[in-house]
Amino acid sequence: MADALRLDSLPELRSPVAVVAFAGWNDAASAATNAARFLARRLGARRFASIDPEPFTDFRSTRPTVRLNAFGEREIVWPQTDFLYARNPTGPHDVVVGIGVEPDLRWRTYSGIVVELLRRLGVTLFVSLGALLADVPHTRPVRVTGTAPDPETAARLGLTVSRYEGPTGIVGVLTDAVRRAGIPAMSLWANVPHYITTAQNPPATVALLQRLQEPLGLTFDLTELEKAGDRFVRDVNAAIAANPEIQAYVRQLEADADQAATEEPSLPPAKELLLDIEEFLRRQRGERDG
């Protein structure tokens, strides 16, 4: 399925670092894909390639969307994977950004297409971004875990070797394919509070971008995102203030985080309690958008 790759042109890049993120299972609160989009916008990245979603997508589970373009015309937006590149005027590494939706089908074939593209670009480091729901409080700094699949890369970048065992997503499969191809790889995962499942999480996006600066050799102005993060925390605090049970649960999570407790965290509150926060945040976003 090599023709699934739509290549406009192959840019000549200096020791490029590739950063990829996928919407779906690997992307709690859209923290990872939002970080990748921020990176692409801030660097003025230009799209040069995409992967046709047709061979890799069950469109009943991952549906295309309809939108109106600038001329008021309806158009279909397909869940394809886009690759963009940007020159780095201040550092030794140009940047490749890959943003897509986790494919439904043929992951090994899909990964092979991506790996071949990275090889042709001469990528020297592959960085995957992810975000997972965890027993963490929204009131503490976001924990970002940095891992590498092999000891040499982990030692060079000051990361830990991944010891995870269990179900994985396209990020895990692709990182393994990259490693097998001899390209150094690392993963950055943000921990997102599990009791806020529908809202975006600006603090998690900021945390990923902060950790991404070193391997890219870049510094980002995160002021606007940090302000959005402050509003997010205020909104959640206001919602929690109306529900003593959730307040108590969050205080327990705070205690666990502060004491670095080794025991299993408390069980989450009942599902109906979580919906209170989600509904509150939806109303807050609606009021601001209006």
Secondary structure by P-SEA (a helix, b strand, c coil): ccccccccccccccbbbbbbbbcccccccaaaaaaaaaaaaaaccccccccccccccccccbbbbbbbccccbbbbbcbbbbbbbbbbccccbbbbbbbbcccccaaaaaaaaaaaaaaaacccbbbbbbbbbccccccccbbbbbbbccaaaaaaaccccccccccccaaaaaaaaaaaacccbbbbbbbccccccccccaaaaaaaaaaacccccccccaaaaaaaaaaaaaaaaaaaaacaaaaaaaaaaaaaaaacccccccccccaaaaaaaaaaaaaaaaaaac
